[in-house]
Amino acid sequence: MRCGFGCLADDGMDGSFSDMEEIELNLLSIEDAIDMTWQFRDFHPIVQAFDGFVLDDPDTSNHHVYLASGPLAGTVLFLCHDGDTRVVYASLSEFLDAAEAAERDYCMLPDAHPTLSPMASDQAALGRLIREELEAHEGATIITSVIPSMHLRDLSLLRRLVEDEDFFLGQAVGIAIAKRPAAELREIADLCLRHRHPQVVNAGRRAAAALERLG
């Protein structure tokens, strides 16, 4: 484990940037973060898989979560109840800087999320994790949350994701290509376009459009 609760307290989880739910900014004190984290570790696969620590509670069912282990250790993930769950900050300090900016500028904290997720520094470990999850057939929750942090160079893995019976995986790949288009990804985008599920096809169209803009 990369970091325990004490490390988070030392890094600024002292109750600052709280009670501003109107801009979705309510970082928890270390004591409240501990309590909420243990609740999430009882049921949420992402928090369980990455030794996640829940950092905030803006009363929206969405939370920022510090990932303490795994190939994305040290990053902060946005656990979104009805949207795209993904890593949004490469470090806890980046997240705290964003919270400070949201307070200063009085703007919605989620609106400040970077468009692109930081890529995992150990792509081989991330690929192994994804393959293990595919073999385990435990559902798409963990895999879709880490696809935005892939470098998209492992074409065989991308092909396997698009061809999986769970269409959410193919959709996530199409969205990722649209955000990080590269010429070598055209065959994967074509797979999305030929998919049986319309949500994957729609993501494939976005990917194909982004690739077309490359020229």
C-alpha positions in Angstrom: 0.0 0.0 0.0 1.4 3.3 -1.1 -0.1 5.5 1.6 -2.2 5.2 4.8 -4.7 7.6 6.3 -1.9 9.5 8.1 -0.3 10.4 4.8 -3.5 11.9 3.6 -3.8 14.0 6.7 -0.2 15.2 6.3 -1.1 16.2 2.7 -3.9 18.5 3.6 -7.0 16.4 4.4 -7.7 18.6 7.5 -11.2 19.7 6.7 -10.3 22.6 4.5 -12.3 23.3 1.4 -15.5 22.0 3.0 -19.2 22.9 3.3 -19.5 24.4 -0.2 -21.9 21.9 -1.8 -23.2 24.6 -4.1 -20.0 24.2 -6.1 -19.6 20.5 -5.2 -16.7 21.2 -2.9 -16.8 19.5 0.4 -13.6 17.8 1.3 -13.8 15.6 4.4 -11.8 15.8 7.5 -9.5 12.8 8.0 -11.8 11.3 10.6 -14.9 11.6 8.3 -12.8 10.3 5.3 -11.9 7.2 7.4 -15.6 6.6 8.2 -16.8 6.9 4.7 -13.9 4.9 3.2 -14.8 1.9 5.4 -18.4 2.1 4.3 -17.3 2.1 0.6 -14.9 -0.7 1.1 -17.8 -2.9 2.1 -19.4 -2.8 -1.3 -17.6 -0.7 -4.0 -15.3 -2.7 -6.4 -13.1 0.2 -7.3 -12.5 1.3 -3.7 -11.8 -2.4 -2.8 -9.5 -3.1 -5.8 -7.3 0.0 -5.4 -7.3 0.5 -1.6 -9.2 3.7 -2.3 -9.7 6.5 0.2 -12.8 8.6 -0.2 -11.8 12.3 0.0 -15.0 14.3 -0.3 -18.8 14.2 -0.1 -20.5 17.0 -1.9 -24.0 15.4 -1.5 -24.2 14.4 -5.2 -23.4 10.7 -4.9 -20.1 11.5 -6.7 -16.8 11.3 -4.9 -13.1 11.9 -5.4 -11.1 8.9 -4.3 -7.4 8.6 -3.7 -6.0 5.3 -5.1 -3.4 3.9 -2.8 -2.4 0.7 -4.6 -2.3 -0.8 -8.1 -1.0 0.5 -11.4 -2.6 3.9 -10.7 -1.4 4.3 -7.2 -1.1 7.9 -6.0 -3.7 9.2 -8.4 -7.2 10.6 -7.7 -10.2 9.1 -9.3 -13.6 10.7 -9.8 -16.2 8.1 -8.8 -19.2 9.3 -10.8 -22.7 7.9 -10.0 -24.2 8.5 -13.4 -21.3 9.5 -15.7 -17.8 8.5 -16.6 -15.7 7.3 -13.6 -12.0 7.9 -14.4 -8.7 9.1 -12.9 -8.7 12.9 -13.1 -5.6 14.0 -11.2 -2.1 12.4 -11.2 -1.6 13.2 -7.5 -3.3 14.3 -4.3 -1.5 17.6 -4.4 -3.0 18.3 -7.9 -6.4 17.5 -6.5 -5.9 19.9 -3.6 -4.7 22.6 -5.9 -7.9 22.1 -7.9 -10.0 22.4 -4.8 -8.2 25.6 -3.8 -8.8 27.0 -7.3 -12.5 26.1 -7.1 -12.8 27.9 -3.8 -10.9 30.9 -5.0 -12.8 31.2 -8.3 -16.1 29.9 -6.9 -16.6 27.4 -9.7 -17.8 23.8 -9.8 -15.0 21.5 -8.9 -16.0 18.7 -11.4 -16.1 21.3 -14.2 -12.3 21.9 -13.7 -11.4 18.2 -14.3 -8.8 17.8 -17.1 -10.3 16.5 -20.3 -7.7 13.8 -20.5 -6.9 11.4 -17.7 -3.3 11.0 -16.6 -1.9 7.9 -18.1 -0.6 5.1 -15.9 3.2 5.1 -15.6 3.2 1.3 -15.6 1.2 0.4 -18.7 2.2 -3.2 -18.5 0.8 -3.6 -15.0 -2.4 -1.8 -16.2 -2.7 -4.2 -19.1 -2.3 -7.2 -16.7 -5.0 -5.8 -14.4 -7.4 -5.4 -17.3 -6.8 -8.9 -18.6 -7.2 -10.4 -15.1 -10.6 -8.6 -14.8 -11.6 -9.9 -18.2 -10.8 -13.4 -17.1 -12.6 -13.0 -13.8 -15.8 -11.8 -15.5 -16.6 -9.5 -12.5 -18.2 -6.8 -14.6 -17.0 -3.7 -16.4 -16.8 -1.3 -13.4 -13.1 -1.5 -12.8 -12.1 -1.9 -16.5 -14.1 1.1 -17.8 -12.6 3.3 -15.0 -9.0 2.6 -16.1 -9.4 2.6 -19.9 -9.0 6.4 -20.0 -5.5 5.9 -18.5 -4.3 3.5 -21.1 -1.8 4.6 -23.7 -3.9 2.7 -26.4 -0.9 1.0 -28.0 -1.9 -2.6 -27.1 -4.1 -3.3 -30.1 -4.7 -6.9 -29.2 -6.1 -5.9 -25.8 -8.2 -3.1 -27.3 -9.6 -5.5 -29.8 -10.5 -8.0 -27.1 -12.2 -5.2 -25.1 -14.3 -4.1 -28.1 -15.3 -7.7 -28.9 -16.3 -8.5 -25.3 -19.9 -9.3 -24.7 -20.1 -6.4 -22.3 -20.8 -3.5 -24.6 -19.7 -0.9 -22.0 -16.1 -2.0 -22.7 -16.3 -1.3 -26.4 -18.0 2.0 -25.7 -15.2 3.1 -23.3 -12.6 2.2 -25.9 -14.3 4.3 -28.6 -14.5 7.2 -26.3 -10.9 6.9 -25.4 -9.8 6.8 -29.1 -11.9 10.0 -29.7 -9.9 11.7 -27.0 -6.5 10.3 -27.9 -6.7 9.6 -31.7 -3.8 8.0 -33.5 -3.5 6.6 -37.0 -2.8 3.0 -35.8 -6.2 3.0 -34.0 -8.3 3.1 -37.1 -8.9 -0.7 -37.1 -10.1 -0.5 -33.5 -12.5 2.4 -34.4 -13.8 0.3 -37.3 -14.5 -2.6 -34.9 -16.6 -0.2 -32.8 -18.4 1.0 -35.9 -19.4 -2.6 -36.8 -20.5 -3.5 -33.3 -24.0 -4.8 -32.7 -24.7 -2.3 -29.9 -25.6 1.3 -30.9 -23.8 2.8 -27.9 -20.5 1.3 -29.2 -21.3 2.4 -32.7 -21.9 5.9 -31.5 -18.6 5.9 -29.7 -17.0 4.5 -32.8 -18.4 7.4 -34.9 -16.8 9.9 -32.5 -13.5 8.0 -32.7 -13.7 7.9 -36.5 -14.4 11.6 -36.7 -11.4 12.3 -34.5 -9.2 10.1 -36.6 -10.5 11.8 -39.8 -9.4 15.2 -38.4 -5.8 13.8 -38.1 -5.8 13.7 -41.9 
